[in-house]
Amino acid sequence: MLLLFALLPALLLGLALSAWYGRTDARHAAAMLRSMADGSELALRGYLARHRDAVATIAAMPTLRAQFDASTLQPRLRLLRQMHPGMLTTFGAAPDGQLLIAEPARDAAGRADHWRGVNLADRDYFRAALRNRAASISGMLHSHGHAQGMLIGIAAPVFDARGKLLGVVGAVLDADKLQADLDHLAGPRDALALLDPQGRIVAASAALNVRRGAAAHDNRTLRHALALAVGHVADVDPSPWWEQRGLRETLPQGWQVLALGPRQFFAHALLLALGLLALLLLAMALTLRLLIRGTTRRLLTPVHALAKELARFDPGSATELPPGVRDAPYELQPIVDALEAHVALIQELLTQREETLAEREHEIEQRTRELRRAVAALGESARTDALTGLTNYRGWRELAESLWREAQNGHGEIAAIACDIDHFKAYNDTYGHPAGDECLRRVATALREILGSAARVLARSGGEEFMALFLPAPRRRAQELALAARAAVAALAIPHSGSAPGHVTLSLGFSVMLADPDARLDVLLRAADLALYRAKRSGRDQVAELSVSALQKLRNEE
């Protein structure tokens, strides 16, 4: 019984410390796993969506919808590839899948017009684009001529003004870029995997030790991870000595991100400390047993007193042994010394544990801040037009809906101004696309200077078109801003031989609406578009207005 009383407090303390330490470590591991998965999901989602939206933008260009052939496609496909280096090839195909043009014109072996005779009708991304009537992303493809072995296809259909299918434009991405991004996000012990809609491994961190292109279901760990509910951290492949936790996130069109990590980061260190504690307890037990057997009769009373003191001793809160133990007889001093060493070791282990936890918490906070900054940068990039620096179409739709809700809550007047550069296609054809891009940048700068301080939303909505929303915005103020914007663009005096004034001009249409609960944003935008059409039809380089009531009257007459 004396031996039990001597060892029981230290044993209970070790068990309590190990349980608390394990729970804390598991929480930290789950938090880091979620941060890693969220950062990876947002980075990969942004990469795929950015390239898909770029292809969709090309497909929606009025020039292609008016004339879909190789001569019209080539400069736009070349520009698309220059603006997005991750695209290995850009192409245009007829509705039956026959390739019309591809950029670059030469393949990796230097062969010119290598694309002639190629038909894409059997490619998944081609069929998906026609089936969905929208830009679609394929799963992983195997190379047909490129040096890279794993590719990703993107395709978007092109329709004329009457909705007739003219053809398909698309691009082929290098999957190695996704692998590089994933390697950058994953730490040495992190396990990340990107799966295509067919469940094949497109990219995976080195910690998984899997082959790219293989089916995820062929790997036991990934097969268990695929069964997890989306967005929930849970155990994967549990075993007595090793446990993993996993998190599954989904991307557009069936892509998935799997993140795996150890349930505990410091299990090895904890087991080592517990083993050392067990050895110390064993040494103490042997020492006590020898002393008790040799001096039971002579030391019976002091030993009983020592046992009582130890029963009240709490090594987790005390920094030294109580006086009743330190004043034991000389024969018991080895035990007292061993107890003091034990208390010192426990204090050292507690200090080391706190320092280690503080370091890990600091690392987690630092990585979380870095991931948040990266996520913010990706979100801003996805909503910004790379050419003009204005909000792009995607950001325009999000901000317009948000501003409309704000206007309805306040029941205020909201104004929309639609702008379009006159004869811009002729300008591009005459002066070339680089000059056209410079013209767009200068016009965007002029609009930002005139409208930027007043506009709540200023965006390049597509091609040479711009949109602005104002809240609050009385009719007179909206008209003044539209006139000032037209004058500012005219003042740029950008030469344009295809325009009657001899320089680049701007047509604008505006409309003002009271944002009551029954009003709709699309009605306001439709009115601004029709006003712009009136300005164009009346000779261009003008500002026209169409009220919402006039729009309703036109609809009734139709």
N, C-alpha and C positions, 0 to 999 in steps of 0.2 A: 504493500500500500504506500509506503514511503516513496518508492521509486515512481509510482504512478503520480503521486502528488507533485513530485519534482518535475516531471516531464509534461504533465497535462497542460499547464498554461502556455508553454512555448508551442506545443502542438496545435492548440486551439487558435493561437495567434497566427501561426503559419497558414492554417486552413482558411481563416477569415481573410487574411491578406491576399491569398491566392484567388479566392472567390471574388473579392472586390476588384482586384487587379484585372482579372479575366473579363468581368462585365464592362469595366471602363475601357479596356483595350478593344473589346468587340464593338462598342459604340463608336469609338474613334475610327475603327476600320470601316464600319458601314458608312460613316460620314464621308470619308475619303473616297470610297467606292462610288458613292452617289455623285460627288463632285466630278470625279473622273468621267463617269458615264454621261453626265449632263454636258460637260464641256465637249466630249467627243461627239455626242449626238448633235449639238448645235453647230459645231465646226463642219461636220460631214453634211448635215442638212443644208447649211449655207453654200457649201461647195457644189452640191448637186443642183440646188435650186437656182444658183447664180447662172450656171451653164444652161439649164433648161430654159430659164427666162430669156437668156440671150438668144437662143435658137427661136423661141416663140416670138421675140421682137422682130427678128429678121423675117419670119413667116408672115407677120402682120404688116410689113411695109407696103404702102400703097403702090410703089413701083412694081414690086413682084406680083401683086394682085392684078395689076393692069397688063403686065407683059412678063410671062414666066418662060424664059429660055436661057440658054447657056450664056449669051452675051450680057444679059441683065443679072444673072446669078453670080458670075465670076467675081466682079469687084466687091460685091457684098459678102460673099463667102470668104474672100481674101481678107477683108476688113474684120470680119467676125473672128477669124483665126488669129489675126494680129492682136486684137483686143483681149483674147483669151488664150494665152500660150498653152494652157492645159489641153486644148483641142488638137489632136494629132492630125485629123482630117475633117474638113467640112465638105458637104456635098449637096447637090440638088438632083432629084429623081422625078421621073414621070409618074403618073398615077398607077401605071402597071409595074412600077419598081425599076424600070430601066434607068441607069445612071445617065444624067445629062452632062454633068460637070463635077469635078472634084478638085479641091485645093488641099495640099500642093499638087501641081500637075504631074510631078515626078515622085515615084515611090522611093523607098530607102535604097534600092539598088540602082537608082538613077534612070529608070525607065519612064519615058514620057507617055502620057495618055494611058497609063496602066489600068485606068478604070473603065476603059471602053469595053462594052459587052457585058459588064457586071450588072446583075439584076438583084434588087433587094427585096423582092416580093416575099421571100421566105424568111426574112429576118423578123424577129419578134418585135423590135422597136418600130419597124416600118408598119407592121400590121396593127400594133397598138395605137400608133398615131392616127391611122385611118379609122380604126374602130372607135376611139375616144374622141376623135375630131379635135384633138388638143395635143400639145407637146407631151411626149412620153419618154421615160427613161427605161432602158433595157436592164436586164440582169447582166452578169459578166459574160463577155464574148471572148472567143479565142481568135487570135490574129489570123487575118487573111492577107498577108503580104507585109505587115508591119513587123519591125524587129521586136517590138514589145509583144509579150505573149498574152496579156490579159487586158481587155478593152471594155469600155462602156459606151453604148450607143444612145444617142438622143435624136428624136425626129419630131417634126411639127408639120402638119398639113397646111397647104396654102390654098385659099379659096378666093374666087373672084367676087365682085360686088353682089352677084346673084346667088352666091353660095355654091357655085360649081367647083369641084376639086380640080385644081390646076397641076398639082404635084406635091412633093414633099421636100423640105430642106432639113438638114440634120448635121450632126457632128459625131466624131468618135473620140472619146476621152481615154487617156492613159490611166489605167487603174493603179499604176505605181505611184501616182501623185497621192492617192488616198492612203497607200501604205506609208508614204513618207510623213503625211500629216498624222496618221495614227501613231507612228513611232515617236513623233515629237510630243504627243499628248501622254503617252504611256510611260510610267517609270520602269526601273529594272525589274521590279517584282509584280508590276501590274499586268493583267491579262485582258487584252481588248481584241474584239473580232468584229468585222463588218461583213454582213451577209447580204447577198442579193435576193430578189423575190423568190428565186428557186432554192434558197437555202444553201448556196455555195459560198465558200469563204473567199471574199474579194481581198481582204487585208486582215492581218493578224499580227499581234505583237510577238516578240521572240519568246516570251514566257510561256505561250501556249504550245509551241513546238508542233505546229500543224502545217500542212501543205496548202498553199493558196490554190484555189480552184477545186479543192475537195469538198464533198458534201459535209455540212456540219453534223448531220445525223450519224456520220461514220465515226465521230469522236465522242467517246462516252461522256466527257465533261460538258461539251457543248450541247449534246443531246439533252442532258438534264437541264441546262440553262435555257434551252428553247421552250421548256415546259413551264417556265416561270411566268407569273402574271406581269403584264407590262407596267413598269414604273415602280415595282415593289422589290426591295432587297430581301433575299431569302437564301436559305442554305442550299448548296449544290454539292452533290456527291459526298455526303458525310461519311466519316470513318472514325475509328477510335483515336487515331494519332494525328489526323489532318482533316481540317474542315475548310471548305471554301464557301464564300458568299457570292451571289451573282445578282445582276440587274440587267433587265432586258428593256430596251427602248426601241421605238419604231420610227422609221423615216418615211417620206412620201413614196407611194407606189410599191409598198411591200418590202422596202429595205429595212434591215434591223441592225442594231448595235448591241453586242453582248459585252458586259464588263464583269470580270471575275477577280476576286482578291482573297487573301487569307482572312479567316474569321478573326484571327488575332495576330498582331504584328510581333509581339514579344513573348510568344509561348516558350521559345527555346530558353530565353533568359530566365523566365519564371520557373521552368522546370529545373534549371541549373541551381537557382537560389534555393528552391525547395529541397533539392538533393543535398546541397551543402548543409541546410538546416537539419535535415534528417541525419546526416553523418555526425553533426555536432550533438544532436540529441542522443544518438547511439553511444558516442564517446562518453557523454555525461552518464548515461545509464550504466555502462560498464564500470566507470570509476566509482559511482555510488555503490554499486553492488559489491565491489571488492572491499571498499571501506566499511560498509555495513557488516559484511561477514567477519572481518577481522576485529572490529571494535564495537560490536553490538552492545556488549555488557557495559563497557567503560564509557561509551558515548551515547547510550540510549536516551538519556534525558536531553542532551544538546541536539541530538538528531530530531527528536520530536519537536523541539522548539524551532529548529530550522525548517521542518516541514510545514509548521503552522505559518511561519513568515512567508515561505514560498507560495503557499496557497492564497495568500492575500496580495501577492506581488503581481503587478500588471506591467510587463515589459514594453507594452506599446505606449504607455504614458510616462513611465519613469525613465530618468536618464542615468540612474545609478541604483545599486542595491540598497534596500532599507538597512538602518543601523543594526537591527536584530540579526541580520545575516552577516554583515561585515564584522561584527563582534563575536563571531563563533570561535570555538576553541581552535588551537593551532592545528590539530589533526584534521579539521574540516576546512582549513584554508584552501587546499587545492580545489575543492568544490566551489567555494566562494569565488576563487579566481576564474574558474571556468564559467560561472554564472555572469561575472562581470564582462568577460570576453563575449559571452553570448548576447548580453544586452547591448554592448558596443557594436557587435555585428548587425543586430537587428536595427539599431539606429542608423548604421551605415547603409543597410539595404533600403530602409525607408527613405533616406536622403537621396540615394541613387534613383529610386523609383520616382520620387517627385521631380528630380532633375530631368529624367528621361521623359516623363509625361509632359513636362513643360516644353522640352525641345520638340516633341512630336506635335504638341498643340500649336507651337509657333510655325512648324513646317506646314501643317494643315491650313492654318490661317493664311500663310503666304501663298500657297498654291491656290487656295480659294479666291484670293484677291486677283491673282494672275488670270485665273479662268474667267472671273467676272469681267476683267478688262478685255480679255480676248472675245468673250461673248458679246460685250457691248460694241466692240469694233466690228465684229461680223454683222451684227444687226444693223449698224449704221451703214456699212458697205452695201448690204442687200437692199437698202432703201434709197441709195444715192445713185444718180446718173453719172457714170464715169466721165463722160465727155464734158458736160456743162457744170457739174457740181451741184445741180438742183436735185430736188426729190424726183425719183423715177416713178414709173406708173404704179408699181407695187406700193411704194410709200405714199403716193398720192391717194390711192384708194383708202388706205388705212387712216391717214390724217383727215381726209374728207369726211369719212363716216364719223370720226371722233368729233370734228368741229360741228357737224350737223347735229349730233346729240347735244352738244353744248348749246347750240343756237335754239333748239327746241325747249331745253330746260329754261332758257331765259326769254323765250318767245320774242326774239329780236329779229331784225332784218339781216339777211345774209345775201351777199352778192357773189356772182361767179362771172369771171372774164375769161373768154376763150380767145387765144391768139394763134395765128398761123402766118408763117413767112410766105409772101407771095412769090409764085413762080420758082419755088425752091428746087424742083426737079430740073428745070431748065438751067438754074444756076449750077447745080451739080454737074449736069452734062457739059456745060460750057467751061467751067473753071476747074472741074475735078473734085473728087471727094475730100482730099485734104483741105482745099479751100472751103468746101461746104462745111466741114467740121469747124474750121476757124470762124466761119460766118455764124454757125450755131452758138459757139462760145461767146462771140461778141454780142449777139442779140440777147443771150441769156444774161450776160453781165449788165446790159442796159436795162433789161426787165427787173433784175434784182435791185439796181439802183433806184428805179422809179417805184416799183411795186413792193419791194422787199420789206420796207419798214412798215407798210400798212397791211400787207397780205398776211393772213394767218397760215396760208398754204400757197406755195409757189412751186410748180412742178413742170418738168418736161414730160407731157403725157404720151408722147410718141412722135418719132420722126421730127418734123419741123413744127410740131404743135406744142403749145404751152397752156397751162390752166392756172388760175389764181382764185382763191376764195377769201372773202373779207367779212369780218364780223366785229362790231356792227358796221353796216354799210348802207347809208342812205343812197338813193338813186343819184343825186347830184354828185356825191363824192365818187361813186363808181364810174360815172361818166367822165369826171375830171381825170381820174387815174388812167382810164382807157385812152383818152386823148393824149395825155402826157406820155404814155408808153409808145403810142404810134409816132409821136414827134421825136422821142428819143431814138428810136430805131432809124427814122429818116435822117436824123442828125449824124448818124454814124457815117453816112455817105459811102456805103460799101458799093463799089461799082457793080452794075448788073445790066449787061447789054440786052438781056431778054425782058427787062421791065420797062414800061413806058417812061417813067421818070428817069431812067438810066441808073438807078441805084436800088438797093434792097429796100423793100417796104413791108409793112406789117398790116394785116387786116385783123380787126378785133370785133367780137360780139359780146355783149354783156346782158345780164338779167338780174333782177333783184326780187327776192321773195321774203315774205313774212313766215318765219319757221314756226307755224302753229302745229298742234299735235296731228292734224290731218294732212299736213304737207309732206312731200317726198323729195329727197335729194335728187333722184334721177330726173324729176320734172324740171328742177332748176337747171341742171346740167344740160338737159335737152334744149331748154330755151336758149341758153348761152350758145350752144352749137348752132341752132337755127339762126340766131342773130349773126354769128360769124358767117354762115352761108349767105345770108342776105348781103353782108358787107362784100363778100367775094363776088356775088352775082351783080352787085351794083358798080363794079369797076375796080375793086380792091383798094388798098391803101386808105381804108375808111374804118370808122367805128359805127356799129349798128347796135340797136337795142331791140329786144323782144321781151315783153313782160310775160309773166306766167299766165295772166288772163288771156293775152293774145294767143299764146300757145294753145290754151284750152279751146279757144274759138276756132283756130285752125284745125284742130282735131275734130271738132264738131262738124265743120264744113266738109272734111274728108269723109 
